Amino acid sequence: MKLLLTSGGVTNASIREALVGLLGKPISEAGALCVPTAQWGHPMCGPASVRRFVTGEPPSHLTGLGWGSVGVLELTALPSMGAERWVPWVREADVLLVDGGDATYLCHWMRESGLAELLDSMPEKVWVGVSAGSMVMTPRIGADFVEWPSAPDDRTLGVVDFSIFPHLEAFPQNTTADAERWAAGLGVPSYAIDEQTAIKVVDGTVEVISEGQWKAFPA
């Protein structure tokens, strides 16, 4: 897949330009599926926040970008449906818009639904993540970001070989000093990114796109 891993979504012109480049077409001509699943695993999320994400209620930096079409893909429902029904929906979409919440919960349902194993067969599909929707692609998220009580540990999919600390300087507990302590305990390369930053990954090549603040930490 082509990945655009963000903290806060498509929040500025640079990130938007990167998204259009990954799509190879205008946003207004692209079909999207939005994935709210991670929200159900986080205690600060619920029906109202899911509604805001799905409907693109302003300010929306993901579903409200002016897509040609937007549908909903709820991963918890997929195991009961059969792959023959939902896999064509995913293959036909140009992009998956994956919201934040708890990354370990999202990881669990990506595996349970079969979406995780489908990713390698869709090299041209674009994945745009926000917060946990980005972190799920990393090998670990760090214990501080695990909110789902049933999570066995902080491991996630490991599609990329680095971890992500989102919302840099957006909250009192997300300072650069907090990110440095978090990174020191991971054992993998990592990035701290703010709401104006994205990490683009195509064919293993990593590029940071930013109009804000970010910091890279070695393993």
C-alpha positions in Angstrom: 0.0 0.0 0.0 0.9 3.7 -0.3 0.8 5.2 3.2 0.1 8.7 4.4 0.5 8.5 8.1 -0.7 11.6 9.9 -1.4 12.9 13.4 -4.3 15.1 12.6 -5.2 14.4 9.0 -4.9 16.4 5.9 -4.4 19.7 7.7 -2.4 21.8 5.2 -1.5 22.3 1.5 1.7 20.2 1.7 -0.1 17.2 3.0 -3.0 17.6 0.6 -0.5 17.8 -2.3 1.1 14.6 -1.1 -2.3 12.9 -0.9 -3.2 13.9 -4.5 0.1 12.6 -5.7 -0.5 9.3 -4.1 -4.0 9.1 -5.5 -2.9 10.1 -9.0 -6.1 11.9 -9.5 -8.0 14.8 -7.8 -9.7 14.1 -4.5 -13.0 15.0 -6.1 -12.6 12.0 -8.4 -11.5 9.4 -5.8 -13.7 6.9 -4.0 -13.0 6.5 -0.2 -13.9 4.1 2.5 -13.7 5.5 6.0 -12.8 3.2 8.9 -14.0 4.3 12.4 -13.2 1.1 14.2 -10.3 2.3 16.4 -12.6 4.7 18.1 -14.6 1.9 19.8 -11.4 0.8 21.7 -10.7 4.1 23.3 -12.5 5.4 26.4 -12.6 9.0 25.1 -14.4 8.1 21.9 -18.0 6.9 21.3 -21.1 7.3 19.1 -20.8 11.1 18.8 -17.2 11.2 17.8 -17.8 8.3 15.3 -20.7 10.3 13.8 -18.5 13.4 13.4 -15.8 11.4 11.6 -18.2 9.5 9.3 -20.2 12.6 8.3 -17.2 14.8 7.9 -18.5 17.4 10.3 -16.4 20.5 10.2 -13.6 20.9 10.9 -12.9 17.6 9.1 -9.4 16.9 7.9 -10.2 13.4 6.4 -13.7 12.5 5.4 -14.6 16.2 4.7 -12.0 16.8 2.0 -14.5 16.7 -0.9 -14.2 13.1 -2.0 -16.1 11.8 -5.1 -17.7 9.3 -2.8 -17.3 8.2 0.8 -18.5 4.9 2.3 -18.1 3.3 5.8 -16.1 0.1 6.4 -16.7 -1.1 10.0 -14.2 -3.8 10.6 -16.0 -5.4 13.6 -18.9 -6.3 11.2 -16.7 -8.0 8.5 -16.1 -11.4 10.0 -19.9 -12.1 10.0 -20.3 -11.1 6.4 -17.9 -13.2 4.4 -14.9 -12.0 2.4 -16.7 -12.4 -0.9 -19.0 -9.5 0.1 -16.6 -6.9 1.6 -13.3 -7.5 -0.2 -14.7 -6.1 -3.5 -15.7 -2.9 -1.7 -12.1 -2.5 -0.5 -10.6 -3.3 -3.9 -12.8 -0.8 -5.7 -12.0 2.1 -3.4 -9.1 4.4 -4.1 -8.3 5.1 -0.5 -8.9 4.0 3.0 -9.4 6.8 5.6 -8.6 5.3 9.0 -9.5 7.3 12.1 -7.8 7.4 15.5 -8.7 5.8 18.8 -6.8 2.8 20.1 -4.3 1.3 17.8 -4.2 -2.2 19.5 -8.0 -2.5 19.1 -7.7 -1.5 15.5 -4.9 -4.0 15.0 -7.0 -6.8 16.5 -9.9 -6.1 14.2 -7.7 -5.7 11.1 -6.5 -9.2 11.8 -9.8 -10.7 12.8 -11.6 -9.2 9.7 -8.9 -10.3 7.3 -8.1 -6.8 6.2 -4.5 -7.0 7.5 -3.6 -10.0 5.2 -5.3 -8.3 2.2 -2.9 -5.2 2.3 0.0 -6.8 0.5 -2.3 -7.6 -2.5 -3.2 -3.9 -3.0 0.1 -2.1 -3.8 -1.7 0.9 -5.4 -4.3 1.4 -2.6 -3.7 4.5 -0.5 -4.0 4.4 3.3 -4.5 7.7 5.1 -4.3 7.3 8.9 -5.0 9.7 11.7 -3.3 9.0 15.0 -4.1 5.4 15.9 -4.9 4.9 12.2 -1.3 5.7 11.5 0.2 4.0 14.6 -1.4 0.6 13.7 1.1 0.3 10.8 4.1 0.5 13.1 5.7 -2.4 15.1 5.0 -0.9 18.6 3.1 2.0 20.0 4.4 2.1 23.5 2.5 1.2 26.6 1.4 4.8 27.2 -0.8 4.7 24.1 -2.6 1.5 25.0 -6.1 2.2 26.2 -7.9 -1.0 25.2 -8.0 -3.2 28.4 -7.9 -6.5 26.4 -4.7 -5.6 24.5 -2.0 -8.3 25.1 0.8 -5.7 24.7 1.7 -2.7 22.6 2.6 -4.5 19.4 0.8 -3.6 16.2 1.1 -4.6 12.5 4.7 -3.7 11.7 4.0 -2.8 8.1 6.7 -0.1 8.6 9.8 -0.4 10.7 9.4 2.8 12.7 7.0 3.9 15.5 5.0 7.2 15.7 4.3 9.5 18.6 1.3 11.7 17.5 -0.1 15.0 18.6 3.3 16.5 19.4 2.8 19.5 21.7 -1.0 19.3 21.3 -1.6 18.0 24.8 0.2 18.5 28.2 1.4 14.9 28.1 2.6 15.0 24.5 5.6 17.3 24.8 8.9 16.8 23.1 10.4 15.6 26.4 7.5 13.0 26.7 8.3 11.9 23.2 12.0 11.4 24.0 11.2 9.2 27.0 8.7 7.2 24.9 11.2 6.7 22.1 13.9 5.6 24.5 11.9 2.5 25.6 10.9 1.2 22.2 14.0 -0.2 20.6 13.0 0.9 17.1 13.4 4.1 15.1 10.6 6.5 15.7 9.1 9.9 14.8 7.2 12.4 16.9 4.9 14.4 14.7 2.4 17.3 15.2 -0.9 18.0 13.6 0.8 19.7 10.6 3.0 16.8 9.8 2.6 13.5 7.8 4.9 10.6 6.9 4.6 9.3 3.4 5.8 5.8 2.7 5.9 4.3 -0.8 7.8 1.2 -1.7 9.8 1.4 1.5 10.9 5.0 0.9 10.0 7.3 3.9 9.4 11.0 3.5 8.4 13.5 6.2 6.0 16.2 4.9 5.6 19.0 7.4 4.5 22.6 7.9 4.9 22.2 11.6 7.1 20.3 14.2 8.5 16.9 14.1 11.5 15.0 15.4 13.2 11.7 14.5 14.6 9.3 17.1 17.1 6.6 16.2 16.6 3.1 17.5 
